[in-house]
Amino acid sequence: EGKIPIIINIHGGGWCYGTKETYQFYGLGLARRGFAFINANYRLAPEVVFPAELDDVNRYIHWVAEHAAEYHLDTNNVFLVGDSAGGQMAEQYTAILKNSSYRKKFGYKMPQLEFRAVALNSAAVFLLDPGMIGGAVKGYFTDEILANKRELLDTEKYITTDYLPTFISTATEDFIRDSSIKFDGFLTAKGVKHIFREYGDRENPRPHVFLINQKDQIAQQANDDEIEFFKQFVVHS
């Protein structure tokens, strides 16, 4: 009945692999919890380099704004979710939404959507930290890109106190767990409303991006927690 609040997903995959199909059951799980789930692909490295993938994300977010009425979507209640590389893009796109000077550097226009909160799952935040860009990832963030567009990659520099409310999730065996812990402290220092959750324990360890596994009870709990966080920011007209 009525319009449906929206979750827009940015899939992970180290900027060089991954597909929306991997997320279909995860998306259905979130839809069962009362949200429309928008799931899209974007071009991958090495066919493209930074910021082409984010350009695609921007393009499909604008597509949602333009076609929302056809699907009874509530453009007044929009939430962004990303994991791993997709989490980095969700973090960055949120900074772009909330900081006009940063947005100008990308040449993006504001979508006609009201974003209420963001969830960053095992996100590759602090991209410029040592060890974050290496191996296949350099197919997207090439040496030339790092030399000429490094400023655009320094997302945290552009995060202000009016950043979206943020749900940060990681896991005991997440190989970039420390980045999420650091981001928790960073948002605390900025005064940004957020929640930090680490899932799993010594007896029940959980890996990077475990929460898309719909057969995992701990993943179900993580998804429940995230949706409960989102629901507190839904605005009822």
One Martini backbone bead per residue (centre of mass of N, CA, C, O) as a GRO file, in nm:
protein
  237
    1GLU     BB    1   0.095   0.037   0.024
    2GLY     BB    2   0.198   0.269  -0.142
    3LYS     BB    3   0.501   0.384  -0.097
    4ILE     BB    4   0.843   0.275  -0.136
    5PRO     BB    5   1.117   0.237   0.008
    6ILE     BB    6   1.471   0.283  -0.076
    7ILE     BB    7   1.728   0.063  -0.199
    8ILE     BB    8   2.061   0.125  -0.303
    9ASN     BB    9   2.293  -0.072  -0.473
   10ILE     BB   10   2.655  -0.148  -0.434
   11HIS     BB   11   2.859  -0.356  -0.553
   12GLY     BB   12   3.113  -0.568  -0.527
   13GLY     BB   13   3.476  -0.647  -0.651
   14GLY     BB   14   3.739  -0.462  -0.671
   15TRP     BB   15   3.649  -0.310  -0.954
   16CYS     BB   16   3.684  -0.611  -1.140
   17TYR     BB   17   3.421  -0.746  -1.020
   18GLY     BB   18   3.108  -0.850  -1.028
   19THR     BB   19   2.743  -0.876  -0.962
   20LYS     BB   20   2.407  -0.845  -0.917
   21GLU     BB   21   2.333  -1.153  -0.901
   22THR     BB   22   2.471  -1.207  -0.620
   23TYR     BB   23   2.226  -1.005  -0.481
   24GLN     BB   24   1.934  -1.119  -0.509
   25PHE     BB   25   1.876  -1.250  -0.225
   26TYR     BB   26   1.951  -1.014  -0.054
   27GLY     BB   27   1.739  -0.827  -0.183
   28LEU     BB   28   1.492  -0.999  -0.106
   29GLY     BB   29   1.540  -0.975   0.199
   30LEU     BB   30   1.496  -0.662   0.207
   31ALA     BB   31   1.215  -0.664   0.079
   32ARG     BB   32   1.080  -0.829   0.312
   33ARG     BB   33   1.148  -0.566   0.507
   34GLY     BB   34   1.013  -0.308   0.317
   35PHE     BB   35   1.187  -0.275   0.045
   36ALA     BB   36   1.320  -0.143  -0.223
   37PHE     BB   37   1.548  -0.304  -0.462
   38ILE     BB   38   1.832  -0.167  -0.614
   39ASN     BB   39   1.999  -0.342  -0.890
   40ALA     BB   40   2.328  -0.294  -1.033
   41ASN     BB   41   2.543  -0.243  -1.284
   42TYR     BB   42   2.892  -0.195  -1.374
   43ARG     BB   43   3.167  -0.112  -1.491
   44LEU     BB   44   3.495  -0.262  -1.536
   45ALA     BB   45   3.792  -0.348  -1.465
   46PRO     BB   46   4.006  -0.249  -1.729
   47GLU     BB   47   3.799  -0.098  -1.916
   48VAL     BB   48   3.803   0.096  -1.668
   49VAL     BB   49   3.852   0.405  -1.495
   50PHE     BB   50   3.879   0.632  -1.284
   51PRO     BB   51   3.527   0.728  -1.239
   52ALA     BB   52   3.334   0.533  -1.410
   53GLU     BB   53   3.177   0.371  -1.193
   54LEU     BB   54   3.056   0.619  -1.052
   55ASP     BB   55   2.913   0.723  -1.301
   56ASP     BB   56   2.718   0.482  -1.313
   57VAL     BB   57   2.592   0.521  -1.040
   58ASN     BB   58   2.483   0.803  -1.098
   59ARG     BB   59   2.307   0.714  -1.335
   60TYR     BB   60   2.120   0.509  -1.173
   61ILE     BB   61   2.018   0.712  -0.967
   62HIS     BB   62   1.877   0.892  -1.177
   63TRP     BB   63   1.692   0.671  -1.282
   64VAL     BB   64   1.528   0.638  -1.028
   65ALA     BB   65   1.413   0.925  -1.024
   66GLU     BB   66   1.275   0.901  -1.318
   67HIS     BB   67   1.115   0.597  -1.241
   68ALA     BB   68   0.963   0.577  -0.964
   69ALA     BB   69   0.657   0.598  -1.039
   70GLU     BB   70   0.637   0.318  -1.190
   71TYR     BB   71   0.716   0.167  -0.883
   72HIS     BB   72   0.624   0.314  -0.620
   73LEU     BB   73   0.847   0.510  -0.521
   74ASP     BB   74   1.014   0.670  -0.244
   75THR     BB   75   1.189   0.971  -0.282
   76ASN     BB   76   1.184   1.048   0.043
   77ASN     BB   77   1.312   0.732   0.088
   78VAL     BB   78   1.658   0.693   0.077
   79PHE     BB   79   1.901   0.422   0.047
   80LEU     BB   80   2.244   0.327   0.098
   81VAL     BB   81   2.436   0.042  -0.036
   82GLY     BB   82   2.763  -0.109   0.046
   83ASP     BB   83   3.037  -0.331  -0.055
   84SER     BB   84   3.345  -0.277  -0.034
   85ALA     BB   85   3.377  -0.122  -0.316
   86GLY     BB   86   3.080  -0.029  -0.281
   87GLY     BB   87   3.138   0.112  -0.011
   88GLN     BB   88   3.324   0.325  -0.122
   89MET     BB   89   3.110   0.446  -0.317
   90ALA     BB   90   2.903   0.515  -0.097
   91GLU     BB   91   3.081   0.704   0.060
   92GLN     BB   92   3.146   0.897  -0.178
   93TYR     BB   93   2.856   0.968  -0.270
   94THR     BB   94   2.775   1.094  -0.002
   95ALA     BB   95   2.984   1.321  -0.008
   96ILE     BB   96   2.875   1.442  -0.272
   97LEU     BB   97   2.588   1.507  -0.170
   98LYS     BB   98   2.703   1.686   0.100
   99ASN     BB   99   2.931   1.825  -0.107
  100SER     BB  100   2.955   2.067  -0.341
  101SER     BB  101   3.263   2.079  -0.402
  102TYR     BB  102   3.293   1.777  -0.462
  103ARG     BB  103   3.075   1.755  -0.682
  104LYS     BB  104   3.213   1.950  -0.885
  105LYS     BB  105   3.461   1.763  -0.948
  106PHE     BB  106   3.253   1.551  -1.101
  107GLY     BB  107   2.987   1.686  -1.235
  108TYR     BB  108   2.741   1.651  -1.059
  109LYS     BB  109   2.403   1.604  -1.002
  110MET     BB  110   2.132   1.627  -0.822
  111PRO     BB  111   1.915   1.412  -0.719
  112GLN     BB  112   1.558   1.348  -0.690
  113LEU     BB  113   1.650   1.266  -0.376
  114GLU     BB  114   1.603   1.141  -0.036
  115PHE     BB  115   1.857   1.089   0.168
  116ARG     BB  116   1.887   0.920   0.498
  117ALA     BB  117   2.097   0.670   0.460
  118VAL     BB  118   2.390   0.453   0.527
  119ALA     BB  119   2.559   0.142   0.425
  120LEU     BB  120   2.873  -0.010   0.537
  121ASN     BB  121   3.011  -0.313   0.408
  122SER     BB  122   3.317  -0.387   0.419
  123ALA     BB  123   3.460  -0.119   0.358
  124ALA     BB  124   3.691   0.068   0.138
  125VAL     BB  125   3.815   0.272   0.326
  126PHE     BB  126   4.079   0.458   0.304
  127LEU     BB  127   4.218   0.425   0.013
  128LEU     BB  128   4.514   0.576   0.076
  129ASP     BB  129   4.606   0.362   0.232
  130PRO     BB  130   4.823   0.137   0.291
  131GLY     BB  131   4.732  -0.147   0.077
  132MET     BB  132   4.460  -0.074  -0.084
  133ILE     BB  133   4.641  -0.034  -0.351
  134GLY     BB  134   4.649  -0.337  -0.541
  135GLY     BB  135   4.690  -0.522  -0.792
  136ALA     BB  136   4.393  -0.533  -0.957
  137VAL     BB  137   4.312  -0.245  -0.858
  138LYS     BB  138   4.516  -0.100  -1.063
  139GLY     BB  139   4.313  -0.113  -1.305
  140TYR     BB  140   4.160   0.146  -1.184
  141PHE     BB  141   4.404   0.264  -0.999
  142THR     BB  142   4.620   0.400  -1.157
  143ASP     BB  143   4.907   0.572  -1.173
  144GLU     BB  144   4.778   0.805  -1.330
  145ILE     BB  145   4.542   0.852  -1.138
  146LEU     BB  146   4.715   0.897  -0.879
  147ALA     BB  147   4.856   1.151  -1.003
  148ASN     BB  148   4.579   1.319  -1.114
  149LYS     BB  149   4.327   1.203  -0.888
  150ARG     BB  150   4.384   1.196  -0.577
  151GLU     BB  151   4.188   1.406  -0.457
  152LEU     BB  152   3.924   1.236  -0.524
  153LEU     BB  153   4.016   0.992  -0.318
  154ASP     BB  154   3.987   1.192  -0.057
  155THR     BB  155   3.704   1.159   0.092
  156GLU     BB  156   3.739   1.238   0.398
  157LYS     BB  157   3.800   1.543   0.344
  158TYR     BB  158   3.466   1.578   0.256
  159ILE     BB  159   3.363   1.515   0.534
  160THR     BB  160   3.088   1.615   0.719
  161THR     BB  161   2.854   1.666   0.971
  162ASP     BB  162   2.615   1.614   0.731
  163TYR     BB  163   2.634   1.337   0.709
  164LEU     BB  164   2.502   1.051   0.685
  165PRO     BB  165   2.366   0.820   0.839
  166THR     BB  166   2.562   0.535   0.972
  167PHE     BB  167   2.627   0.194   0.882
  168ILE     BB  168   2.869  -0.021   1.027
  169SER     BB  169   3.020  -0.320   0.889
  170THR     BB  170   3.176  -0.617   1.022
  171ALA     BB  171   3.433  -0.877   1.079
  172THR     BB  172   3.655  -1.086   1.224
  173GLU     BB  173   3.759  -1.187   0.906
  174ASP     BB  174   3.800  -0.915   0.789
  175PHE     BB  175   4.058  -0.786   0.592
  176ILE     BB  176   3.922  -0.467   0.643
  177ARG     BB  177   3.841  -0.407   0.943
  178ASP     BB  178   4.019  -0.157   1.028
  179SER     BB  179   3.869   0.051   0.851
  180SER     BB  180   3.601   0.045   1.009
  181ILE     BB  181   3.716   0.127   1.281
  182LYS     BB  182   3.833   0.396   1.184
  183PHE     BB  183   3.558   0.515   1.083
  184ASP     BB  184   3.421   0.526   1.349
  185GLY     BB  185   3.617   0.735   1.473
  186PHE     BB  186   3.583   0.950   1.256
  187LEU     BB  187   3.273   1.002   1.297
  188THR     BB  188   3.294   1.078   1.590
  189ALA     BB  189   3.476   1.331   1.543
  190LYS     BB  190   3.250   1.462   1.344
  191GLY     BB  191   2.949   1.401   1.457
  192VAL     BB  192   2.830   1.142   1.329
  193LYS     BB  193   2.570   0.950   1.287
  194HIS     BB  194   2.626   0.613   1.420
  195ILE     BB  195   2.697   0.259   1.358
  196PHE     BB  196   2.881  -0.015   1.504
  197ARG     BB  197   2.950  -0.352   1.363
  198GLU     BB  198   3.059  -0.672   1.483
  199TYR     BB  199   3.081  -0.999   1.348
  200GLY     BB  200   3.134  -1.251   1.537
  201ASP     BB  201   3.364  -1.509   1.659
  202ARG     BB  202   3.575  -1.752   1.750
  203GLU     BB  203   3.349  -1.978   1.697
  204ASN     BB  204   3.205  -1.754   1.475
  205PRO     BB  205   3.334  -1.673   1.211
  206ARG     BB  206   3.358  -1.389   0.979
  207PRO     BB  207   3.367  -1.259   0.669
  208HIS     BB  208   3.378  -1.091   0.408
  209VAL     BB  209   3.067  -1.022   0.317
  210PHE     BB  210   2.858  -1.221   0.478
  211LEU     BB  211   2.557  -1.079   0.458
  212ILE     BB  212   2.458  -1.221   0.174
  213ASN     BB  213   2.401  -1.481   0.336
  214GLN     BB  214   2.079  -1.627   0.371
  215LYS     BB  215   2.180  -1.894   0.558
  216ASP     BB  216   2.282  -1.691   0.778
  217GLN     BB  217   2.214  -1.592   1.095
  218ILE     BB  218   2.415  -1.355   1.126
  219ALA     BB  219   2.330  -1.215   0.867
  220GLN     BB  220   2.038  -1.169   0.948
  221GLN     BB  221   2.106  -0.987   1.185
  222ALA     BB  222   2.253  -0.770   1.024
  223ASN     BB  223   2.007  -0.697   0.847
  224ASP     BB  224   1.818  -0.621   1.074
  225ASP     BB  225   1.991  -0.393   1.191
  226GLU     BB  226   1.998  -0.216   0.937
  227ILE     BB  227   1.691  -0.179   0.902
  228GLU     BB  228   1.639  -0.052   1.178
  229PHE     BB  229   1.812   0.192   1.121
  230PHE     BB  230   1.654   0.297   0.876
  231LYS     BB  231   1.361   0.322   1.000
  232GLN     BB  232   1.432   0.579   1.183
  233PHE     BB  233   1.451   0.764   0.890
  234VAL     BB  234   1.170   0.748   0.814
  235VAL     BB  235   0.945   0.952   0.638
  236HIS     BB  236   0.618   1.060   0.711
  237SER     BB  237   0.361   1.216   0.511
   0.00000   0.00000   0.00000
